[in-house]
Amino acid sequence: MAPKPLKIQETSLQEALVDLVDLALQGKQAHWNIHGRHFRSVHLHLDEIIAEARLAADEVAERLATVGGTPDARAATVAKSSGLDELEAGPLPADEVVRLFEERLMTASERIKGHLDDLEEKDHLSADLLIGVATKLEKQAWMLRASAEDVAAPAAAAGGAKSRKSA
């Protein structure tokens, strides 16, 4: 008979699972609807985020099953319990996608980190897994922030050039 998971294991791993699945789904939605300047680079970066979120979700679900829990990433469960804001339907400008996904990545990471102290006391292996997931989410958020600086720079330079011409 499988062990019964501790409440902190179940809560920490299940919350991470639904956030990761939601992140991957929202990533695909944005991937299909992104447009505008820097389309290609943001489009491709979303592929990286999606792949990483899917891999992490699988590892988290398998850890939850290993400790005796029942992973639940059904659509209704994800919609009801994800900590991420909903992504609006329709076309999405690339600069907006960068901002939205930087926020979502950090939200998912912060939710994971909110349980780590309690989880570490009871289950070092699950805590270590979630630390790795949060670290990767924050790295992707940093990469988006860095690309946002590049996205803003040409617009600022263009604005600056216009004002010099008109002066």
N, CA and C of each residue as an Amber inpcrd file, in Angstrom:
protein
   501
   0.8430000  -1.1850000   0.0000000   0.0000000   0.0000000   0.0000000
   0.8910000   1.2530000   0.0000000   0.5010000   2.2240000  -0.7870000
   1.2750000   3.4650000  -0.9150000   1.1670000   4.2820000   0.3640000
   2.2280000   5.0180000   0.6890000   2.1780000   5.8730000   1.8850000
   1.1740000   7.0060000   1.6760000   0.6810000   7.5410000   2.7750000
  -0.2080000   8.7010000   2.6980000   0.6790000   9.9480000   2.7660000
   0.5280000  10.8650000   1.8230000   1.3890000  12.0560000   1.8320000
   1.0550000  12.9600000   3.0180000   2.0500000  13.6600000   3.4760000
   1.8260000  14.6840000   4.4860000   1.0860000  15.8420000   3.8310000
   0.3270000  16.5740000   4.5910000  -0.4440000  17.7010000   4.0620000
   0.4610000  18.7040000   3.3290000   1.6270000  19.0040000   3.9100000
   2.5290000  19.9740000   3.2830000   3.0570000  19.4470000   1.9560000
   3.2950000  18.1510000   1.8510000   3.7400000  17.5770000   0.5760000
   2.6380000  17.7270000  -0.4690000   1.4450000  17.3400000  -0.0750000
   0.3160000  17.3780000  -1.0020000   0.0240000  18.8070000  -1.4630000
  -0.0210000  19.7330000  -0.5220000  -0.3110000  21.1290000  -0.8550000
   0.7690000  21.7240000  -1.7580000   2.0180000  21.5600000  -1.3550000
   3.1280000  22.1680000  -2.1070000   3.2220000  21.6170000  -3.5220000
   3.1830000  20.3190000  -3.6370000   3.3500000  19.6870000  -4.9460000
   2.1270000  19.9130000  -5.8370000   0.9270000  19.8070000  -5.2750000
  -0.2860000  20.0150000  -6.0770000  -0.3870000  21.4500000  -6.5710000
  -0.0920000  22.4200000  -5.7180000  -0.1290000  23.8230000  -6.1570000
   0.8840000  24.0760000  -7.2660000   2.0830000  23.5480000  -7.1090000
   3.0980000  23.7260000  -8.1530000   2.6280000  23.0800000  -9.4520000
   2.0350000  21.9060000  -9.3470000   1.5610000  21.1950000 -10.5410000
   0.5390000  22.0190000 -11.3160000  -0.4820000  22.5250000 -10.6500000
  -1.5180000  23.2710000 -11.3870000  -0.9700000  24.5690000 -11.9630000
  -0.0690000  25.2230000 -11.2340000   0.5250000  26.4530000 -11.7670000
   1.3800000  26.1620000 -12.9940000   2.1350000  25.0820000 -12.9640000
   2.9880000  24.7280000 -14.1050000   2.1540000  24.3450000 -15.3260000
   1.0900000  23.5930000 -15.1160000   0.2090000  23.2230000 -16.2350000
  -0.4530000  24.4810000 -16.8030000  -0.9170000  25.3500000 -15.9340000
  -1.5400000  26.5930000 -16.3890000  -0.5330000  27.4630000 -17.1390000
   0.6830000  27.5450000 -16.6320000   1.7290000  28.3170000 -17.3030000
   1.9790000  27.7810000 -18.7120000   2.0470000  26.4690000 -18.8500000
   2.2650000  25.8690000 -20.1750000   1.0820000  26.1450000 -21.1090000
  -0.1290000  26.0270000 -20.5980000  -1.3120000  26.2850000 -21.4270000
  -1.3960000  27.7560000 -21.8420000  -1.1580000  28.6410000 -20.9020000
  -1.1750000  30.0650000 -21.2310000  -0.0440000  30.4120000 -22.1920000
   1.0800000  29.7490000 -22.0270000   2.1950000  29.9570000 -22.9450000
   1.8240000  29.6080000 -24.3670000   1.1190000  28.4900000 -24.5300000
   0.6810000  28.0930000 -25.8750000  -0.3330000  29.0890000 -26.4220000
  -1.2570000  29.5390000 -25.5780000  -2.2460000  30.5230000 -26.0280000
  -1.5490000  31.7870000 -26.5280000  -0.5920000  32.2610000 -25.7710000
   0.1540000  33.4570000 -26.1860000   0.9720000  33.1650000 -27.4390000
   1.5900000  32.0140000 -27.4990000   2.4180000  31.5910000 -28.6350000
   1.6230000  31.6680000 -29.9520000   0.3820000  31.2720000 -29.8900000
  -0.4610000  31.2640000 -31.0880000  -1.0060000  32.6410000 -31.4370000
  -1.0100000  33.5490000 -30.4820000  -1.6740000  34.8400000 -30.6900000
  -0.7590000  36.0540000 -30.6100000   0.5190000  35.8250000 -30.4900000
   1.4720000  36.9270000 -30.3770000   1.6400000  37.6130000 -31.7330000
   1.8840000  38.8980000 -31.6980000   2.1260000  39.6520000 -32.9290000
   2.9850000  40.8630000 -32.6100000   3.4570000  41.4740000 -33.6630000
   4.1690000  42.7350000 -33.5110000   5.6800000  42.5770000 -33.5150000
   6.2930000  43.7060000 -33.1850000   7.7440000  43.7990000 -33.1530000
   8.3070000  42.7520000 -32.1990000   9.3750000  42.1110000 -32.5760000
  10.0480000  41.0730000 -31.7870000   9.2190000  39.7960000 -31.6800000
   8.2520000  39.6410000 -32.6010000   7.4090000  38.4510000 -32.6200000
   8.2350000  37.1700000 -32.5320000   9.1750000  37.0200000 -33.4280000
   9.8900000  35.7400000 -33.5310000  10.6580000  35.3980000 -32.2620000
  11.3890000  36.3370000 -31.7060000  12.1800000  36.0200000 -30.5170000
  11.2870000  35.6830000 -29.3230000  10.1980000  36.4080000 -29.1360000
   9.2970000  36.1220000 -28.0210000   8.5560000  34.8100000 -28.2880000
   8.1460000  34.5870000 -29.5130000   7.4760000  33.3410000 -29.9180000
   8.3550000  32.1370000 -29.5730000   9.6260000  32.2120000 -29.9230000
  10.5580000  31.1130000 -29.6400000  10.8550000  30.9920000 -28.1500000
  10.9410000  32.1100000 -27.4570000  11.1790000  32.0500000 -26.0150000
  10.0010000  31.3870000 -25.3070000   8.7930000  31.6500000 -25.7700000
   7.6280000  30.9830000 -25.1930000   7.7420000  29.4660000 -25.3430000
   8.2620000  28.9950000 -26.4730000   8.4720000  27.5520000 -26.6470000
   9.3660000  26.9880000 -25.5480000  10.4240000  27.7120000 -25.2030000
  11.3290000  27.2710000 -24.1270000  10.6020000  27.2200000 -22.7890000
   9.8440000  28.2530000 -22.4950000   9.1040000  28.3130000 -21.2370000
   8.0970000  27.1710000 -21.1560000   7.3850000  26.9370000 -22.2380000
   6.3800000  25.8730000 -22.2830000   7.0280000  24.5090000 -22.0590000
   8.1100000  24.2500000 -22.7570000   8.7970000  22.9580000 -22.6160000
   9.2910000  22.7660000 -21.1820000   9.8570000  23.8090000 -20.6100000
  10.3610000  23.7200000 -19.2340000   9.2150000  23.5150000 -18.2400000
   8.1050000  24.2160000 -18.4360000   6.9510000  24.0670000 -17.5410000
   6.3550000  22.6680000 -17.6420000   6.2770000  22.1310000 -18.8410000
   5.7300000  20.7770000 -19.0150000   6.6190000  19.7230000 -18.3610000
   7.9090000  19.8370000 -18.5510000   8.8470000  18.8970000 -17.9340000
   8.7600000  18.9780000 -16.4080000   8.7430000  20.1930000 -15.8840000
   8.6590000  20.3730000 -14.4340000   7.3370000  19.8310000 -13.8990000
   6.2430000  20.0590000 -14.6170000   4.9410000  19.5490000 -14.1840000
   4.9700000  18.0260000 -14.0800000   5.5900000  17.3780000 -15.0470000
   5.6850000  15.9170000 -15.0220000   6.4980000  15.4500000 -13.8160000
   7.6160000  16.1120000 -13.5510000   8.4540000  15.7320000 -12.4050000
   7.7210000  15.9570000 -11.0810000   7.0070000  17.0600000 -10.9730000
   6.2610000  17.3650000  -9.7590000   5.1320000  16.3510000  -9.5690000
   4.4010000  16.0350000 -10.6390000   3.3120000  15.0610000 -10.5380000
   3.8410000  13.6890000 -10.1260000   4.9670000  13.2990000 -10.6990000
   5.5460000  12.0030000 -10.3510000   6.0400000  11.9830000  -8.9090000
   6.5580000  13.0920000  -8.4200000   6.9780000  13.1650000  -7.0150000
   5.7600000  13.0540000  -6.1130000   4.6760000  13.7340000  -6.4640000
   3.4530000  13.6600000  -5.6750000   2.9350000  12.2230000  -5.6290000
   2.9600000  11.5370000  -6.7520000   2.5410000  10.1290000  -6.7750000
   3.4910000   9.2700000  -5.9410000   4.7760000   9.5550000  -6.0060000
   5.7790000   8.7930000  -5.2550000   5.5410000   8.8660000  -3.7540000
   5.1250000  10.0420000  -3.2600000   4.9040000  10.1840000  -1.8160000
   3.4940000   9.7690000  -1.4080000   2.7270000   9.2090000  -2.3490000
   1.4080000   8.6800000  -2.0330000   0.2460000   9.5820000  -2.3590000
   0.5150000  10.6960000  -3.0080000  -0.5580000  11.6070000  -3.3800000
  -1.1650000  11.2350000  -4.7230000  -2.1710000  11.9790000  -5.1060000
  -2.8470000  11.7790000  -6.3790000  -2.7810000  13.0830000  -7.1600000
  -1.8580000  13.1830000  -8.1020000  -1.7580000  14.4120000  -8.8840000
  -3.0650000  14.6870000  -9.6330000  -3.4770000  15.9360000  -9.6590000
  -4.7120000  16.3120000 -10.3390000  -4.4610000  17.5620000 -11.1720000
  -4.3410000  17.3650000 -12.4730000  -4.1560000  18.4850000 -13.3930000
  -5.2560000  18.4950000 -14.4450000  -6.4370000  18.0440000 -14.0470000
  -7.5710000  18.1390000 -14.9630000  -7.8800000  19.6080000 -15.2180000
  -8.4580000  19.8880000 -16.3650000  -8.7250000  21.2710000 -16.7610000
  -9.5020000  22.0320000 -15.6870000 -10.5380000  21.4210000 -15.1240000
 -11.3440000  22.0980000 -14.1030000 -10.5260000  22.3820000 -12.8520000
  -9.6680000  21.4590000 -12.4720000  -8.8300000  21.6520000 -11.2900000
  -7.8310000  22.7720000 -11.5180000  -7.2020000  22.7840000 -12.6820000
  -6.2390000  23.8400000 -13.0000000  -6.9430000  25.1930000 -13.0110000
  -8.1050000  25.2700000 -13.6530000  -8.8440000  26.5360000 -13.7360000
  -9.2540000  27.0340000 -12.3520000  -9.6150000  26.1200000 -11.4720000
 -10.0960000  26.4900000 -10.1470000  -8.9690000  26.8470000  -9.1810000
  -7.8290000  26.1850000  -9.3010000  -6.8380000  26.3250000  -8.2350000
  -5.4950000  26.9170000  -8.6390000  -5.3290000  27.2910000  -9.8940000
  -4.0810000  27.9240000 -10.2930000  -3.9460000  29.2810000  -9.6090000
  -2.7200000  29.6240000  -9.2510000  -2.4500000  30.9320000  -8.6630000
  -2.1580000  32.0010000  -9.6960000  -2.1840000  31.6340000 -10.9820000
  -1.8660000  32.5790000 -12.0540000  -3.1130000  33.3280000 -12.5030000
  -2.9180000  34.5680000 -12.8910000  -4.0110000  35.3290000 -13.4960000
  -4.3860000  34.6910000 -14.8220000  -5.6470000  34.8480000 -15.1880000
  -6.1180000  34.3340000 -16.4720000  -5.5300000  35.1750000 -17.6050000
  -5.1980000  34.5210000 -18.7040000  -4.7180000  35.2100000 -19.8960000
  -5.9160000  35.5060000 -20.7860000  -6.0550000  36.7610000 -21.1540000
  -7.1760000  37.1610000 -22.0060000  -7.0360000  36.5470000 -23.3950000
  -8.1580000  36.3010000 -24.0460000  -8.1690000  35.7880000 -25.4110000
  -7.8660000  36.9190000 -26.3850000  -7.4690000  36.5350000 -27.5790000
  -7.2610000  37.5140000 -28.6290000  -5.8030000  37.7940000 -28.9030000
  -5.5580000  38.6780000 -29.8620000  -4.1830000  39.0330000 -30.2330000
  -3.4310000  39.6540000 -29.0580000  -2.1460000  39.3290000 -28.9740000
  -1.3110000  39.8210000 -27.8790000  -0.0360000  40.4570000 -28.4340000
   0.1810000  41.7330000 -28.1600000   1.4310000  42.3690000 -28.5930000
   2.6300000  41.7320000 -27.8800000   3.7190000  41.5900000 -28.5870000
   4.9070000  40.9210000 -28.0440000   5.3900000  41.5630000 -26.7480000
   5.4100000  42.8890000 -26.6720000   5.8980000  43.5270000 -25.4420000
   4.9830000  43.2330000 -24.2600000   3.6910000  43.1050000 -24.5070000
   2.7360000  42.7510000 -23.4520000   2.9430000  41.2980000 -23.0100000
   3.2170000  40.4140000 -23.9450000   3.4740000  39.0080000 -23.6180000
   4.7020000  38.8940000 -22.7110000   5.7380000  39.6430000 -23.0180000
   6.9430000  39.6340000 -22.1880000   6.5860000  40.0300000 -20.7600000
   5.8580000  41.1040000 -20.5930000   5.4750000  41.5670000 -19.2500000
   4.5800000  40.5590000 -18.5390000   3.5650000  40.0560000 -19.2480000
   2.6270000  39.1130000 -18.6380000   3.3120000  37.8250000 -18.1890000
   4.2170000  37.3210000 -19.0000000   4.8540000  36.0500000 -18.6460000
   5.9480000  36.2230000 -17.6010000   6.5880000  37.3560000 -17.5730000
   7.5310000  37.6160000 -16.4820000   6.7640000  37.6000000 -15.1630000
   5.6060000  38.2260000 -15.1300000   4.7690000  38.2350000 -13.9240000
   4.3010000  36.8350000 -13.5550000   3.8560000  36.0650000 -14.5260000
   3.3460000  34.7220000 -14.2530000   4.4480000  33.7840000 -13.7460000
   5.6060000  33.8900000 -14.3440000   6.7330000  33.0690000 -13.8940000
   7.0810000  33.3980000 -12.4420000   7.1190000  34.6680000 -12.1060000
   7.4440000  35.0570000 -10.7330000   6.3250000  34.6800000  -9.7650000
   5.0820000  34.7680000 -10.1900000   3.9660000  34.3580000  -9.3400000
   4.0720000  32.8760000  -9.0110000   4.3360000  32.0530000 -10.0110000
   4.4670000  30.6090000  -9.7820000   5.6490000  30.3200000  -8.8570000
   6.7570000  31.0030000  -9.0730000   7.9310000  30.8090000  -8.2260000
   7.6420000  31.2280000  -6.7820000   7.0150000  32.3720000  -6.5990000
   6.7120000  32.8600000  -5.2510000   5.7660000  31.9180000  -4.5220000
   4.8120000  31.3530000  -5.2340000   3.8760000  30.4240000  -4.5880000
   4.6220000  29.1680000  -4.1280000   5.5340000  28.6870000  -4.9510000
   6.3560000  27.5380000  -4.5590000   7.1800000  27.8980000  -3.3230000
   7.8530000  29.0390000  -3.3570000   8.7380000  29.4310000  -2.2580000
   7.9710000  29.6490000  -0.9560000   6.6980000  29.9560000  -1.0560000
   5.8830000  30.1640000   0.1400000   5.7440000  28.9350000   1.0110000
   5.9750000  27.7570000   0.4620000   5.8500000  26.5070000   1.2140000
   7.1910000  25.8790000   1.5780000   8.2680000  26.3910000   1.0560000
   9.5500000  25.6780000   1.1610000  10.0380000  25.4700000   2.5880000
   9.9110000  26.4500000   3.4500000  10.4040000  26.2780000   4.8180000
   9.7010000  25.1250000   5.5210000   8.3730000  25.0820000   5.4250000
   7.6150000  24.0030000   6.0630000   7.8890000  22.6640000   5.3870000
   7.9940000  22.6680000   4.0740000   8.2430000  21.4260000   3.3440000
   9.6290000  20.8790000   3.6530000  10.6130000  21.7460000   3.7480000
  11.9910000  21.3200000   4.0230000  12.0860000  20.5550000   5.3360000
  11.3020000  20.9480000   6.3250000  11.3080000  20.2600000   7.6210000
  10.8310000  18.8190000   7.5120000   9.9530000  18.5380000   6.5540000
   9.3140000  17.2200000   6.4670000   9.8090000  16.3600000   5.3120000
  10.2190000  16.9900000   4.2110000  10.5450000  16.2300000   3.0050000
  11.6050000  16.9720000   2.1970000  12.8580000  16.6390000   2.4500000
  13.9710000  17.3140000   1.7700000  13.9330000  17.1100000   0.2530000
  13.5310000  15.9300000  -0.1870000  13.5660000  15.6370000  -1.6240000
  12.5260000  16.4590000  -2.3930000  11.3270000  16.5510000  -1.8500000
  10.3030000  17.3810000  -2.5140000  10.7110000  18.8470000  -2.4860000
  11.2700000  19.2900000  -1.3730000  11.7260000  20.6820000  -1.2820000
  12.8160000  20.9450000  -2.3150000  13.7520000  20.0160000  -2.4470000
  14.8290000  20.1820000  -3.4220000  14.2710000  20.2500000  -4.8430000
  13.3230000  19.3960000  -5.1570000  12.7020000  19.4250000  -6.4870000
  12.0650000  20.7870000  -6.7390000  11.2850000  21.2770000  -5.7650000
  10.5870000  22.5440000  -5.9570000  11.5340000  23.7410000  -5.9670000
  12.6340000  23.6520000  -5.2430000  13.6520000  24.7120000  -5.3180000
  14.1920000  24.7920000  -6.7470000  14.4690000  23.6320000  -7.3380000
  14.9470000  23.6070000  -8.7190000  13.9290000  24.1850000  -9.6890000
  12.6580000  23.8580000  -9.4850000  11.6000000  24.3870000 -10.3570000
  11.5230000  25.9070000 -10.2130000  11.4890000  26.3970000  -8.9760000
  11.4000000  27.8450000  -8.7460000  12.6040000  28.5730000  -9.3300000
  13.7770000  27.9600000  -9.2130000  14.9910000  28.5640000  -9.7660000
  14.8820000  28.7100000 -11.2800000  14.3760000  27.6860000 -11.9490000
  14.2250000  27.7450000 -13.4050000  13.1650000  28.7590000 -13.8160000
  12.0810000  28.8490000 -13.0520000  11.0510000  29.8430000 -13.3540000
  11.6240000  31.2530000 -13.2400000  12.3910000  31.4890000 -12.1880000
  12.9820000  32.8190000 -12.0030000  14.0170000  33.1300000 -13.0800000
  14.7400000  32.1210000 -13.5390000  15.7000000  32.3470000 -14.6210000
  14.9610000  32.7570000 -15.8960000  13.8700000  32.0950000 -16.2020000
  13.0910000  32.4620000 -17.3870000  12.5200000  33.8690000 -17.2380000
  12.0800000  34.2340000 -16.0250000  11.5600000  35.5930000 -15.7940000
  12.6630000  36.6240000 -16.0240000  13.8590000  36.3290000 -15.5450000
  15.0040000  37.2280000 -15.7610000  15.2820000  37.3700000 -17.2570000
  15.2410000  36.2730000 -17.9830000  15.4980000  36.3360000 -19.4240000
  14.4560000  37.2050000 -20.1250000  13.2070000  37.1090000 -19.6890000
  12.1740000  37.9660000 -20.2610000  12.4170000  39.4310000 -19.9090000
  12.7820000  39.6990000 -18.6510000  13.0800000  41.0850000 -18.2590000
  14.2150000  41.6430000 -19.1060000  15.2480000  40.8300000 -19.3180000
  16.3890000  41.2760000 -20.1230000  15.9570000  41.5490000 -21.5600000
  15.0760000  40.7240000 -22.0970000  14.6120000  40.9560000 -23.4660000
  13.6860000  42.1620000 -23.5270000  12.9840000  42.4450000 -22.4560000
  12.1020000  43.6170000 -22.4250000  12.9160000  44.8990000 -22.5460000
  14.1020000  44.8990000 -21.9720000  14.9740000  46.0630000 -22.1080000
  15.3350000  46.2750000 -23.5700000  15.5720000  45.1760000 -24.2890000
  15.8720000  45.2680000 -25.7160000  14.6470000  45.7360000 -26.4940000
  13.4700000  45.2840000 -26.0980000  12.2360000  45.6710000 -26.7750000
  11.9940000  47.1610000 -26.5790000  12.2430000  47.6780000 -25.3890000
  11.9930000  49.0910000 -25.0970000  13.0580000  49.9950000 -25.7200000
  14.2740000  49.5150000 -25.8310000  15.3690000  50.3550000 -26.3190000
  15.1440000  50.8930000 -27.7340000  14.7640000  50.0540000 -28.7100000
  14.5520000  50.6050000 -30.0570000  13.4230000  51.6350000 -30.0940000
  12.3790000  51.4140000 -29.3090000  11.2710000  52.3700000 -29.2950000
  11.7340000  53.7000000 -28.6990000  12.5030000  53.6400000 -27.6400000
  13.0140000  54.8690000 -27.0090000  13.9770000  55.5780000 -27.9600000
  14.8220000  54.8120000 -28.6220000  15.7810000  55.4070000 -29.5710000
  15.0320000  56.0570000 -30.7270000  14.0000000  55.3990000 -31.2030000
  13.2200000  55.9580000 -32.3000000  12.5270000  57.2460000 -31.8530000
  11.9930000  57.2450000 -30.6410000  11.3500000  58.4480000 -30.1030000
  12.3420000  59.5800000 -29.9380000  13.5360000  59.2250000 -29.4600000
  14.5980000  60.2210000 -29.2800000  15.0480000  60.7900000 -30.6080000
  15.1350000  59.9430000 -31.6180000  15.5520000  60.4110000 -32.9410000
  14.5140000  61.3460000 -33.5290000  13.2330000  61.0420000 -33.3100000
  12.1760000  61.9070000 -33.8210000  12.2280000  63.2760000 -33.1550000
  12.4520000  63.2810000 -31.8310000  12.4700000  64.5820000 -31.1700000
  13.6760000  65.4070000 -31.5940000  14.7890000  64.7780000 -31.9000000
  15.9490000  65.5360000 -32.3670000  15.6710000  66.1080000 -33.7530000
  14.9920000  65.3210000 -34.5790000  14.6820000  65.8160000 -35.9250000
  13.7170000  66.9830000 -35.8680000  12.7610000  66.8960000 -34.9710000
  11.7610000  67.9600000 -34.9140000  12.2960000  69.1970000 -34.1910000
  13.4230000  69.0620000 -33.5050000  13.9550000  70.2040000 -32.7360000
  14.6600000  71.2020000 -33.5780000
